[in-house]
Amino acid sequence: STGAVKMQPKAEELKFVTKNDGYVHIHPSSVNYQTRHFESPYLVYHEKIKTSRVFIRDCSMVSVYPLVLLGGGQVHVQLQKGEFVISLDDGWIRFVAASHQVAELVKELRCELDQLLQDKIKNPSMDLCMCPRGSQIISMIVKLVTTQ
């Protein structure tokens, strides 16, 4: 049989979007420059530079749950067109949740993690793995991230 076969884009064709700069490309000196497919459409990066166009360097792919749990800004849950949407960064980053319950649980887990980190900052000697609340939250996060 014959037909069109979907091809992965060339490294120079692959581009991402940032909130402030629009389209950006992975810099040719970056380790990920030759990567033509990412399992998640989200990258975190350390450096952004502008030469002939805007490039990012020192980037890593990040999947949805780590982004929701550790990303900046407040987590919001909204019903949009019959789907429950989890949003970050004033709606710039959005995910569709499997159900309202999943969306609310993820939001609550993020709130618990934020509070746990605030407690650790206030009391640096606190052992998060030894306190019952801390170990439960960490255990839930590990399970969520490793089984997604």
Disulfide bonds with the S-S distance in Angstrom:
none
